[in-house]
Amino acid sequence: MQSSLFHESNLEISGQNRFALQNSQMLRVALGPDVLAAKGAMVAYQGQVTFNHEGSGSVGKLLKKVLTNEDLPLMRVSGQGEVFFANEAGYIHLVDLTGDALSVNGQNLIAFDAALNWDIKRVQGAGMMAGGLFNTVLSGQGTAALVSVGQPVVLDCSQQPTFVDVQAAVAWSANLVPNIVSSMNMRSMLRGGTGEAFQYSFHGPGFVIVQPSEWSAAAQQAQQSGGGGLGGLFS
């Protein structure tokens, strides 16, 4: 049988890295230590692999998951073999944490080392009008895989104030403390608004990753129900 489909660029990769990009839109993880992944993100696996619901791990986290929209539906992936993850053909990027921390929109988190610590944090200044915004903070040592809708940009927030639509922000340096600002004014509201009601405001040493798309309400609901190398970004 002959076909361009069998070109080596489409064949399974091999290598020593536990987390690796099969291609720009598919993640390959070689199991050993467990991996936590977004429910529904597995597209294929080889070997003896089990998938189990991952609880919140603490009463505090459980309450946050119940009370916030940052309901991170996770599964624990265990066993021996290789697992392939993807999400709506989004672009996947790897982040190696070396004792530092990253604040991630839960919708943009596809998989990470189970050894990493994670928690749900409220974004400062995100009141009821902004929907009560929350993010998932990863910390420790290990690898996390993020997914973006389209190819993202990494913005340096240290030189000047940086404003990002709350639905387009993928992740940011956890040391940054964003505020929520509103660009609404009475004149615009009376004429139907601008469609740009709230933004994150960043200013300080660190970065924010922005995708060229905004999550829709439908996408949020699908992610919360379980549906559905960043090093290159910094170069």
URVEN-V205233 format. One record per helix or strand. SS is the DSSP state (H for helix, E for strand). FROM is the first residue (numbers start at 1). TO is the last residue. Records with the same first field share a line. If there is no record, write none. Layout:
SS=FROM-TO + FROM-TO
This chain:
H=4-6 + 8-10 + 59-67 + 106-108 + 128-130 + 186-190 + 217-224 + 230-234
E=19-23 + 26-30 + 35-38 + 42-54 + 74-85 + 91-104 + 109-113 + 117-122 + 134-148 + 153-156 + 162-165 + 169-173 + 179-182 + 198-202 + 207-210
